Amino acid sequence: MIKTQVVELRPNKIMQRELERLCNYRRYCWNLALATWQDMYEAWTLDKDNNPSPNEHRVWDELVNNKADWQFALSARCLQLAVKDLANAWKNFFDKTQPDWGKPHFKSKKAPRQGFKTDRAKIINGKLRLDKPRGIKSWFDIPAYEALKMEEVKIASIFRERGHYYAALFYEEEAGLKAKTGKKTAIDVNVGHFNYTEGKINVLPAKLQKLYKRIKHYQRVLSKKRRVNGKSASQSNNYLQVRTKLQRDYRKAANIQNDLLQKFTTEHVNNYDQIVIEDLNVKQMMMTHVASKGMQRSLFGKFRQVLTYKCEWYGKELILADKTYPSTQRCANCGYVKTGADKITLQGNKKHGTKHNEYICYECGYSNDRDDNAVLNLLALTK
């Protein structure tokens, strides 16, 4: 199975300069490849007999044949992998089931994250070795702030954030199946918390709320500076300092939630053989603008992604409830399904005067918390 380790690198000044050049070159290759792809596609639509449709090999040949002299001093793999990723992006564009579905767009040099990929990286004595650039005499292996778990790496994705360099290292490892426990559980995801058979976990704890308040403050400060000073605002030292603080807090929030999700999913694959979750259309739910920010911060999509690959790794069964399965409206006691004016909404039920977190069955009189009732309904789908 393929695993990934993300580590922070400790490059010296020479390495930082060369890594920055490769980050810029990757962005240049992507933008040039995207423009070439679009030109080929436009020509193909106008005259399909004399113009072939664009694909990875045609775009790559076009870029290689028109290389500038300065490009030969930089890694050829950077260009090839950029075109390969662009081809995958176009392929995913025609498959709306992909979690990152969307049309490929041009990369901006103002984006907070810049990076590149290479498939020639090696691990030598616990350090990362990259191809030596032309014209550089002193070039060393790059150490990391933590020990590397692998001896060989398939692909290394190097990226820069807030002036720090990180490496996402993809490596292959034999699957280690977890011991069978004979237990099963269900998880009902909600904005701010996940309910499961053993209780509830808060995915937006108090420390995250403080971070988001601070992020909101920094965003307002930057917006005011841009409104007052226009384009020249981004050139001031105060603007850069505030933007650095904003990026730092975004990184903190992402680290806190990633740590929480990793521990929660690992606990479940260790303790249960069957796990049931809902097959939610997260993008469509967020387009309704009802608690869309809370949905985004609750990481519905990432939770499912992490749980899916961990179940595959450790031989556990993940069951997806159908999108039309009425886990919230169904009575876990008698099976009665609420319809029409009897349905529970985010505002509760006006007809019967119940709150949004209450479930009362109008057939058998069963009452329970709405989310706990949904967990029991999902648990009924296990074998």
Residue pairs with C-beta under 8 A, 6 or more apart in sequence:
1 172
1 173
1 174
1 175
1 312
1 313
2 154
2 170
2 171
2 172
2 173
3 149
3 170
3 171
3 172
3 173
4 168
4 169
4 170
4 171
5 148
5 149
5 150
5 168
5 169
5 171
6 166
6 167
6 168
6 169
7 144
7 145
7 146
7 148
7 166
7 167
7 169
8 144
8 145
8 146
8 164
8 165
8 166
9 128
9 142
9 143
9 144
9 145
9 158
9 165
9 166
9 167
10 142
10 143
10 144
10 145
11 19
11 142
11 165
12 140
14 136
14 138
14 139
15 139
15 140
15 142
16 165
18 133
18 136
19 158
19 160
19 165
20 114
20 160
21 74
21 133
22 74
22 75
22 78
22 116
22 158
23 114
23 115
23 116
23 158
23 159
23 160
24 109
24 114
25 71
25 74
25 75
25 78
25 79
25 116
26 78
26 82
26 114
26 115
26 116
26 117
27 107
27 109
27 114
29 63
29 78
29 79
29 82
29 83
30 82
30 85
30 86
30 106
30 107
31 106
31 107
32 63
33 59
33 60
33 63
33 82
33 83
33 86
34 86
34 104
34 105
34 106
35 106
36 54
36 59
36 62
36 63
37 54
37 59
37 86
37 90
40 51
40 52
40 53
40 54
40 58
40 59
40 62
41 53
41 54
43 51
44 51
44 52
44 53
44 54
52 58
55 87
56 83
56 84
56 86
56 87
59 83
59 86
59 87
60 79
60 80
60 83
63 79
63 83
64 79
71 79
72 134
73 133
73 134
73 135
74 133
75 116
75 118
75 120
75 131
75 133
77 117
77 118
77 119
77 120
77 131
78 116
78 117
78 118
81 116
81 117
81 118
81 119
82 116
82 117
85 117
86 104
89 104
90 104
92 98
92 100
92 101
93 101
93 102
93 103
93 104
95 101
99 301
99 305
101 283
110 234
112 161
112 162
112 247
112 250
113 159
113 160
113 161
114 159
114 160
115 157
115 158
115 159
115 160
116 157
116 158
116 159
117 155
117 156
117 157
117 158
118 130
118 131
118 155
118 156
118 158
119 154
119 155
119 156
120 130
120 131
121 128
121 129
121 130
121 153
121 155
121 156
121 169
122 128
122 129
122 152
122 153
123 129
123 148
123 150
123 151
123 152
123 153
124 141
125 141
126 143
126 144
126 147
126 148
127 141
127 142
127 143
127 144
127 148
128 141
128 142
128 143
128 144
128 148
128 153
128 156
128 167
128 169
129 141
129 142
130 142
130 156
130 158
132 139
133 139
142 167
144 167
148 169
149 171
150 169
150 171
150 173
152 171
152 172
153 169
153 170
153 171
154 170
154 171
154 172
155 170
156 167
156 168
156 169
156 170
157 167
157 168
157 169
157 170
158 165
158 166
158 167
159 165
159 166
159 167
159 168
160 166
161 247
161 251
162 244
162 247
162 248
162 251
163 244
175 313
175 314
175 315
176 313
176 314
177 314
177 315
178 269
178 270
178 314
178 315
178 316
180 273
181 271
181 272
181 273
182 273
183 271
183 272
183 273
183 274
184 272
184 273
184 274
184 275
184 276
184 379
184 382
185 196
185 197
185 198
185 268
185 271
185 272
185 274
185 275
185 276
185 379
186 196
186 197
186 275
186 276
186 277
186 375
186 376
186 378
186 379
186 381
186 382
187 194
187 195
187 196
187 268
187 275
187 276
187 277
187 375
187 378
188 194
188 195
188 196
188 278
188 327
188 371
188 374
188 375
188 378
189 277
189 278
189 280
189 298
189 300
189 303
190 298
190 371
191 291
191 294
191 295
191 298
192 202
192 203
192 204
192 294
192 298
193 200
193 201
193 202
193 203
193 204
193 371
194 200
194 201
194 203
194 264
194 303
195 371
195 372
195 374
195 375
196 268
196 375
197 375
197 379
200 371
201 260
201 264
203 257
203 260
203 261
203 298
203 299
204 294
204 297
204 298
205 256
205 260
207 256
208 253
208 256
208 257
208 297
211 249
211 252
211 253
211 256
212 253
212 297
214 249
215 246
215 249
215 250
215 253
218 242
218 243
218 245
218 246
218 249
219 246
221 242
222 233
222 239
222 242
222 243
222 246
225 233
225 236
225 238
225 239
225 242
226 233
226 234
229 236
233 239
234 240
234 243
257 297
257 299
261 299
261 302
261 303
261 306
262 306
265 303
265 306
265 307
265 310
266 310
268 275
268 307
269 275
269 307
269 310
269 311
269 313
269 314
269 316
272 316
273 316
273 317
274 316
274 317
274 319
274 382
274 383
275 307
275 311
275 316
275 317
275 318
275 319
276 319
276 320
276 321
276 378
276 379
276 381
276 382
277 304
277 307
277 318
277 319
277 320
277 321
277 378
278 320
278 321
278 323
278 325
278 327
278 378
279 320
279 321
279 322
279 323
280 300
280 304
280 323
281 323
282 295
282 300
282 301
285 292
285 295
285 300
286 292
286 295
286 296
290 346
291 346
307 318
308 318
310 316
311 317
311 318
319 381
319 382
321 327
321 378
321 381
325 377
325 378
325 381
326 337
326 338
326 377
327 374
327 377
327 378
328 344
328 359
328 370
328 373
328 374
329 337
329 338
329 339
329 343
329 344
330 336
330 337
330 338
330 373
330 377
331 337
331 359
331 361
331 363
331 364
331 366
331 373
332 366
332 368
332 373
332 376
332 377
332 380
333 361
333 364
333 366
334 361
334 363
334 364
334 366
336 361
336 362
336 363
336 364
338 344
338 362
341 349
341 351
342 349
342 351
342 352
342 362
343 349
344 354
344 356
344 358
344 359
344 370
345 356
346 356
347 356
348 354
348 355
348 356
348 358
352 360
352 362
354 360
356 370
357 369
357 370
357 371
358 367
358 369
358 370
359 366
359 367
359 368
359 369
359 370
359 373
360 366
360 367
361 367
368 376
